[in-house]
Amino acid sequence: MVSGHFLGDAGQRIFLLLRRPPGTASGCVLVVPPFGEEMNKSRRMATDVASGLVARGVSVLVPDLYGTGDSEGDFADARWQRWKSDLASACHWSGEAGCPVTGLLAIRLGCALAGDALRSGMIPAVRVSVLWQPVLDAGRFLTQFLRLRVAASLMDDDRKESTATLRSRLAAGETLEVAGYGLCPGLAADLEAVDLAGLPSGLGTVHWVEVVRDPDGELPFPSSRLIERARADGMEVESHKFAGEPFWSSTEIVTIPAMSGATIEALASADGVARA
């Protein structure tokens, strides 16, 4: 049972895709998408998880944030606060539709967005969260995003750029096209200001999931440090590693079935959303 819905006033509407199992669902998982083209690269993985959750009796709600996907607006008009409000609207609508959000699947920069929305009290606390390749420092992510344009400029003898010069142009009020997306100064400034520096409360049991080349190796030190800090604060955090290609940035669409299966199990288990 798949249905699409638009929320909001004309010109400002966002699109929601709701998947529901037959009968009474045992919970609802909110999917918080990643940034820019990473969203398109991740759709297949997210869809595989959604299908698996519905088969286990769990509803799944996938919003397209303002200026992305099938929602109205241009990406160049997007702002971080607006995206947080979109999540709040989606959760409110889902609750009114009889599918209160009880679990969370956040992808890449979507982890920072979901965490910031939780910290601000804009979305409800959940019992279980799965974080795919979490990015919590949006300013650092902005640097990596700008490097896509810098790399493209290396192919042009008449245009040599750096992240510093691009930041200066953004600060001067210029909207830049990066990898086909219009990045406005406002959103860039928003990203610079977001660094959760830790996992917020309200995530419930957290499954921290990373894609690695060597599953027998250690997680990167920044990830391990954040996990240990969260555990020291009394949070329950489980880490998972899966060998594979970075599906959010690969040229071709990539899936990691073992990762999808573990995510489904974490979100649909008796100790997950089904008992929330």
C-alpha positions in Angstrom: 0.0 0.0 0.0 1.9 3.0 -1.3 0.4 6.5 -1.4 1.8 10.0 -2.2 0.8 13.2 -0.5 1.6 16.9 -0.8 1.7 19.1 2.3 1.6 22.9 2.6 0.5 25.9 0.5 0.8 26.1 -3.2 4.4 26.8 -4.2 5.7 25.6 -0.9 4.4 22.1 -0.8 6.5 19.1 0.1 5.9 15.5 -1.1 5.6 12.5 1.2 5.6 8.9 0.2 4.0 6.6 2.7 4.2 2.8 2.6 1.8 0.9 4.8 1.4 -2.8 5.4 -2.1 -4.3 5.2 -3.9 -4.2 8.5 -2.5 -2.4 11.5 1.1 -1.3 11.4 3.3 -1.9 14.4 5.2 1.4 14.0 6.4 3.9 11.5 9.9 4.7 10.4 10.8 8.2 9.2 13.5 8.2 6.5 15.7 11.4 6.6 17.4 11.7 3.2 21.0 12.8 2.5 22.1 16.0 0.7 22.1 16.7 -3.0 22.9 14.0 -5.4 23.5 11.6 -2.5 19.7 11.4 -2.2 19.3 10.0 -5.7 22.2 7.5 -5.2 20.6 6.3 -1.9 17.0 5.8 -3.1 17.5 2.2 -4.1 18.9 1.2 -0.7 16.2 3.1 1.1 13.5 1.5 -1.0 14.9 -1.9 -0.4 14.7 -1.3 3.4 11.2 0.2 3.1 9.9 -2.8 1.3 11.5 -5.1 3.9 10.0 -3.1 6.8 6.5 -3.2 5.2 6.8 -6.9 4.9 7.5 -7.0 8.6 4.4 -4.9 9.4 6.1 -1.5 9.8 5.0 1.7 7.9 7.7 3.9 6.3 7.4 7.6 5.6 9.8 9.2 3.1 9.7 13.0 2.7 11.2 15.0 -0.1 12.5 18.1 1.6 11.7 21.5 0.1 13.5 22.1 -3.2 14.3 18.4 -3.6 12.8 15.4 -5.3 9.1 15.8 -6.1 8.6 18.7 -3.6 8.1 22.2 -4.9 10.7 24.9 -4.8 14.3 25.1 -6.1 17.3 23.7 -4.3 18.8 27.2 -4.4 15.9 28.4 -2.2 16.4 25.7 0.4 17.4 26.5 4.0 18.3 24.3 6.9 15.5 25.6 9.2 13.0 25.0 6.5 14.1 21.4 6.1 13.8 20.9 9.9 10.2 22.3 9.6 9.6 19.8 6.8 10.5 16.9 9.1 8.2 18.4 11.8 5.3 18.7 9.3 5.9 15.2 8.0 5.8 13.7 11.5 2.7 15.7 12.5 0.9 14.6 9.3 1.9 11.0 9.9 0.6 11.0 13.4 -2.7 12.5 12.3 -2.9 9.7 9.6 -2.6 7.1 12.3 1.1 6.3 11.7 3.0 8.0 14.6 6.7 8.0 13.9 8.4 5.5 16.2 11.7 4.8 14.4 14.3 6.7 12.3 16.5 5.9 9.4 18.8 8.9 8.6 21.4 8.9 5.8 24.6 10.9 5.8 23.9 14.6 6.4 20.4 13.6 7.1 21.8 12.3 10.4 22.8 15.9 11.4 19.4 17.2 10.2 17.4 14.6 12.2 19.6 15.2 15.2 19.3 19.0 15.0 15.5 18.6 14.7 15.4 16.3 17.7 17.6 18.6 19.7 15.2 21.5 18.8 12.1 19.5 19.8 10.7 19.7 16.3 10.3 15.9 15.8 9.3 13.3 18.4 11.7 11.1 20.2 11.9 7.6 18.8 12.7 4.2 20.3 15.3 3.1 17.7 17.4 4.9 15.1 19.6 3.6 12.3 22.3 6.1 11.1 23.9 5.3 7.7 27.4 6.7 7.3 26.6 9.5 9.8 27.7 13.1 9.1 27.2 15.4 12.1 29.6 18.2 11.2 27.8 20.0 8.4 30.5 22.6 8.0 33.0 19.9 7.2 30.5 18.4 4.8 30.2 21.7 3.1 33.9 21.7 2.5 33.7 18.3 0.9 30.8 19.4 -1.2 32.6 22.5 -2.5 35.6 20.2 -3.4 33.3 18.7 -6.1 33.4 22.1 -7.9 37.1 22.6 -7.2 37.8 19.2 -8.9 35.6 20.2 -11.9 37.6 23.4 -12.2 40.8 21.5 -12.6 39.6 20.4 -16.0 39.3 24.0 -17.1 42.5 25.9 -17.8 40.7 29.2 -17.5 39.0 28.5 -14.2 41.1 27.4 -11.1 39.1 27.6 -7.9 39.6 26.6 -4.2 37.3 26.0 -1.3 38.5 29.3 0.2 37.6 31.4 -2.8 34.3 29.6 -3.1 33.5 30.4 0.5 34.4 34.0 -0.1 32.0 34.2 -3.0 29.2 32.6 -1.0 29.9 35.1 1.8 29.6 37.9 -0.7 26.1 36.8 -1.6 26.7 34.7 -4.7 24.8 31.5 -5.4 27.1 28.8 -6.7 26.4 25.8 -8.8 28.0 22.7 -7.4 27.6 19.3 -9.1 24.4 20.5 -10.7 22.9 22.0 -7.5 22.4 25.7 -6.8 24.0 26.4 -3.4 22.8 29.7 -1.9 24.7 31.7 0.6 22.0 31.2 3.2 22.1 27.4 3.2 25.9 27.5 3.1 25.9 29.7 6.2 23.4 27.3 7.8 25.7 24.4 7.2 28.7 26.2 8.6 26.8 26.6 11.9 25.7 23.0 12.4 28.0 20.7 14.3 26.2 18.4 16.8 29.5 17.4 18.4 27.6 14.3 19.7 24.4 12.3 19.4 21.3 14.1 20.8 18.9 12.4 23.2 15.7 11.2 21.6 17.3 8.7 19.2 16.6 5.7 21.3 18.7 2.7 20.7 21.2 3.8 18.0 22.6 1.6 15.3 25.6 3.4 13.8 26.3 1.9 10.4 29.3 2.5 8.2 30.5 1.1 4.8 34.1 0.0 4.9 36.6 -1.7 2.7 37.9 -4.0 5.5 35.1 -5.2 7.8 37.7 -6.6 10.2 39.3 -3.1 10.7 38.4 -0.4 13.2 35.9 2.4 12.6 37.5 5.7 11.9 38.6 7.5 15.0 36.1 10.3 14.8 33.3 7.8 14.7 34.6 5.7 17.5 35.1 8.9 19.6 31.5 10.0 19.1 30.1 6.5 19.9 32.1 6.2 23.1 31.0 9.7 24.1 27.4 8.8 23.6 27.8 5.6 25.6 29.4 7.5 28.4 26.3 9.7 28.4 24.2 6.6 28.9 23.0 6.1 25.4 22.8 2.6 23.9 24.8 2.6 20.7 25.7 -0.4 18.5 28.2 -0.1 15.7 28.0 -2.1 12.5 30.4 -2.3 9.5 29.7 -3.6 6.1 32.1 -4.2 3.2 31.1 -2.5 0.0 31.2 0.6 -2.2 30.0 4.0 -1.0 26.5 3.8 -2.4 25.8 7.5 -1.8 28.6 8.6 -4.1 29.2 5.8 -6.6 28.9 6.3 -10.3 26.5 3.4 -10.7 23.7 2.6 -8.3 25.1 0.3 -5.6 23.3 -1.8 -3.0 24.6 -3.6 0.0 22.1 -6.3 0.8 23.6 -7.3 4.1 23.4 -3.7 5.3 19.8 -3.4 4.2 18.9 -6.6 5.9 20.5 -5.6 9.2 18.8 -2.3 9.0 15.4 -3.9 8.5 16.1 -6.2 11.5 17.1 -3.4 13.7 14.1 -1.3 12.9 11.5 -4.1 12.9 12.7 -6.3 15.8 10.6 -6.9 18.9 12.8 -4.4 20.7 12.5 -1.8 18.0 9.6 0.2 16.6 7.2 -2.6 17.1 7.2 -2.1 20.8 7.4 1.7 20.8 
